[in-house]
Amino acid sequence: MSDNNLVYILDNKVYINLTNRCTNDCIFCLRNDKDDVCGQDMRLKTENITSHDVIDQLKQYEDILPAGLTFCGYGEPTLKFQILKEVAKYVKEHYPETYIKINTNGHGNIINKHNILPELKGIVDEVSISLNAHNEELYNELCLPKIKNAYSEMLRFAQEAVSEGFKTTMSVVSGYKDYDVKTDKCSEIAKNTGANFRAREWIKNGY
């Protein structure tokens, strides 16, 4: 079994921390301020993991898996897309009642150089995408993306998720210092995309 903490619990639901790498370096990200979530270490000792490592740890939480599983950690889960698929497929095969969600920055297609969404049909129920800003300028200021056209790629990913029939949510973090994230405009972007919208207040000390 891996020494990494690949699975953690939050609000009695299971979360998977596949990687600490990300194509964004958001200035409000919790990982800039602390190493843990509710005392659970989120810093991976190595990125060299397998789906079996994740599944071995998941088996410890069989009793609460039906409450839901989310791919969300201190990095962008679609950077480990093959592992994500293998784990999601395992869960759906062994715990079919488990609702599976991916929290993503929406860069999965450009990361993997193809449209990954069709491969997630039947094994993922919901895609939650970090919109984070009402325009590209503010997005770049807040998210410090490491790839070109990150904002437009994220919007395109959201459109494709809706088109593929996934329950899709676009989210923003508001209340971070003096950054004026216009939630009404962000809500309109989500509505025009066909997605749900969620605004959550920035939590200073995280969980």
Sequence and secondary structure as in RCSB ss.txt:
>XXXX:A:sequence
MSDNNLVYILDNKVYINLTNRCTNDCIFCLRNDKDDVCGQDMRLKTENITSHDVIDQLKQYEDILPAGLTFCGYG
EPTLKFQILKEVAKYVKEHYPETYIKINTNGHGNIINKHNILPELKGIVDEVSISLNAHNEELYNELCLPKIKNA
YSEMLRFAQEAVSEGFKTTMSVVSGYKDYDVKTDKCSEIAKNTGANFRAREWIKNGY
>XXXX:A:secstr
  SS  EEEETTEEEE   S  S   TT GGGT SEETTEE   S S   HHHHHHHHGGGTTTGGG EEE SSS
 GGGGHHHHHHHHHHHHHH TT  EEEEE S HHHHHTS  GGGGTTT  EEEEE   SSHHHHHHHH  SSTTH
HHHHHHHHHHHHHTT EEEEEEEE STT    HHHHHHHHHHHT EEEEEE  TT  
